[in-house]
Amino acid sequence: MLTANVQPVSAKDLYHQFKSNQQVKCAEFLQVKGLEGFDVYNPSVPFMSHGEWVIAGRVERRDSEDSTVVFFREEGGALSPIADAPRFSLQDPFVTMIDGQIVFGGVRVIWENDRIVSWVTDFYRGSSIYDLKYFATGPDHMKDIRLLGLADGRIAVLTRPLGEAVFEAYGCIAMIGFVVIESLDQLSPEVIANAPVLHGHFLPREWGGANQLHLLKNGLIGVIGHIAYWEHLENDDHVRHYYSSAFALDPETRHMTATKVICSRDCFPPGDAKRPDLRDVTFTAGIVRQNGGTAEIYTGLNDCQIGRAVIPDPFTEYEQLVR
């Protein structure tokens, strides 16, 4: 149901609702060849470039956040780096197609004396991965900025403001903002920073963001994202819980559906984690919709692996809604 007054539900409760009727199948790790000693995680979804399917991945050593984005092709059941493809000093790559062009982006970390002091999201565009050209940067301290071409040629932009001002105003670690621009040329730090916030996603001290946008057949925007919270355990232990999520948004009225969880870390086999507090993380790349009411979901796992699984198409119910 689309409504102007969505009421947030805790991430923990959404997770338990999901687990009560879990239908995730074929959950697996994507293996990587040719990058021994490095982890590959937080990928893009597969996309077409230069006549072949390509996936971008975040590559770094286990004890570092000094990251490089590498483009891969899947060969023999494993990801192999594309030797002549460009590489970018970014984190958490994402890709969409707008006006027949690849729009590629990632998070550029700003270092000072071997310490991360800030980050921004950089955007590139081109006809293939071989001719990507920089065209825009988001505001300081903002990740999870995602774009979508609408049917009328305009561009939907979902943002993720966070920081003291957000916490003081809403009690949340981060929120989701939304604005529509006329073209990619209008994308700027000011436009992104001033996008009005969407309400109803997160309870106080929780957070999340958009990871991928789909234009649904009824004109709604289908959003694949994440919802997260900290859990403090005994003996000063703590863990970050990140769940894959989905909701729908009407770009004209800003009415939304409630958020739902669509995948979680425990859907996949046991595996390593970059740090103990990251042992329950699914940082969603997005989905590839299939025939027959299913979708393939791609996600980073525990900040050190890539997971892929088959899930019920989370947008099927949204496409039945009347605007």
Secondary structure, 3 states (H helix, E strand, C coil): CCECCCCCCCHHHHHHHHHCCCCCEEEEECEECCCCCCEEECCCCCEEECCEEEEEEEEECCCCCCCEEEEEEEECCEEEECCCCCCECCEEEEEEEECCEEEEEEEEEEEECCEEEEEEEEEEEECCHHHCEEEEECCCCCCCCEEEECCCCCEEEEECCECHHHHHHHCCCECEEEEEECCHHHCCHHHHHCCCEECCCCCCCEEEEEEEEEECCCCCEEEEEEEEEEEECHHHCEEEEEEEEEEEECCCCCCECCCEEEECHHHCCCCCCCCHHHCEEEEEEEEEECCCCEEEEEEEECCCEEEEEEEECCCCCHHHCCC
